[in-house]
Amino acid sequence: MRINVNGQWRDIDADPDKPLLWVLREDLGLRGTKFGCGAGLCGACTVHVDGEAVRSCSMTVADADGAEVSTIEGLTANGRLKALQEAWIAEQVPQCGYCQPGFLMAASALLQENPSPSPQEIREEITNLCRCGTYQRIAQAIGRASGEG
């Protein structure tokens, strides 16, 4: 199997049924993508596959064969933070921070699809879970990054 991870093609020698999450973390050493629930519900494992936000714990590496996968490690451009990451810092979003890579990936996909989401669209589209309850700050950061905040 072969996948393009953060702009680099990688040959993957793993069981085809192995979740993409574990291939990223264990086989490729990209530990920014987190394990949360293992059932695709919490969103801690969110990555982009061919530009779409997906829960990597629920996708097999075989399903990602030939795809372009972006992880939190690939979110920066030339070592510079994106506006979304700057907004995350400005709004002081993280508390424990564990779920934040998944939220950033989900928010990034939303902004790629809809550069100016309304507060209601943000609430409807961002379905990740945060144990610390930073949802208001997350919404404010997405609004700031879109130029609406």
N, C-alpha and C positions, 0 to 999 in steps of 0.2 A: 504494500500500500504506500501511497505517496500523498502527502498533504503540504500545502504551502502555509507555513506558520509565520506570521508577522513578516511576510515578504520573502521568506526563504523556503525553498522546497526541501522537504525532509522525507527520507525513506523510513517507513515505520515497519518494524518487525515485531508484531504483537498479535495476539489472538484477535481475530476480526470482531468478536463480540465484546472486547474490552471497551468500557466507556471512554469517550474522548477525554473526559476530565482526567482520568488516570494516565492516559498516554501523555497528555500535556505535563502533568505533575511528575510522574515517575520516570517515563521514558525520555522526555525532553527537558526535564529540570525546570519547567516554567511553573513556579509555585505561587504565582499571584492569583491564579484561578483557584477558588476555595471549594472544599467539600462542605456542604451544609446538611441537606436532608437526604440526598441520594435518590429522591423521587421526582425531581424536576419542579418542586413547589416553591422553594425559598429564593432561588435565583442567585445564590452565592457563586455558583459555577458558570454564570453567564459569560459567553464568548460570542464573537461574530463568526458565522459560517456563511461565506459568500454574501457578506453584508447584512445578514439577518441575525438578530439576537436569538441565541438558542441556549438551552440549559444543557451543558456539556455532560452532566451526569446521566442524562437520558438518551444520549446519542452515542452510537457505537463508532469506533474508529473506522469501521468499514463503510458506514454511512457518510463519513467525512472524506473518504478516498477521492482524491482529485480536487478537493475543495480548497478555497482560501479561508484560512482560520486566523482571526485576530484575537489576541489576548490582551489583558491589561498591560503587559510588558510592551506591546506594540502600539499603545495609544499615543505615546509621545511622538513628535515628529522632529527628527534631527536633534534629539536631546532637549527639546523645548516642550513645555506643557501646553496642552490645548486649552482653549478658552473654557471648556467645561471643567478641566482640572483646576484652573485658576479660580473659577467660580466656587468649586468645592472647598477650596482653601479659604476664600473670602467669606463664605457663609459658615465656616467652621462646622462642616457637616459631620465628620467622623467623631464618634465617641470611642468605642472599642476598635472600630475600623474593619472588623472581620468581613462584613458583607459588602464593604465599599467597592472592591473591584467589580463585583457583579452589578452593583448599581451603576457605576460609571459606564460599564459596557452597555447596559440596557439604555441608559440615558443617551449615550453616544449614538446608538442605533436609532433611537427616537428622533434625535436632532438631525440625523442624516436624512431621515424620511420626511420629517416635518420641522423645518428650521425655526418656526415660531409657534410652538404648541401653546394652547391656552392652559390655564391651571387645571381645568377639567380634563383636558386631553392628557396632561401629565399624570393625573391621578388614575385615569383609565388605562394608560399604556404601561406605566411602571408598576409591575405587580410583584416585584421583589419584596422580601421581608427583612425587616431590621429589628433585631431584638432590643436595641437601645431606643427605638422609636424616634429616629431623626427625620421622619417623613416630611415635616414642614420645611426643615433646612434643605433637604434634598430637592423639594419642589422649588424653593427659592433659588437654589444654585442652578437648576435647569433653566429657570426663567432668566436668571442673570446671564447665563451663557448664550441664551437665544436673543438677548438684547431686550427682553421684555421685563427683566427684573430690575 
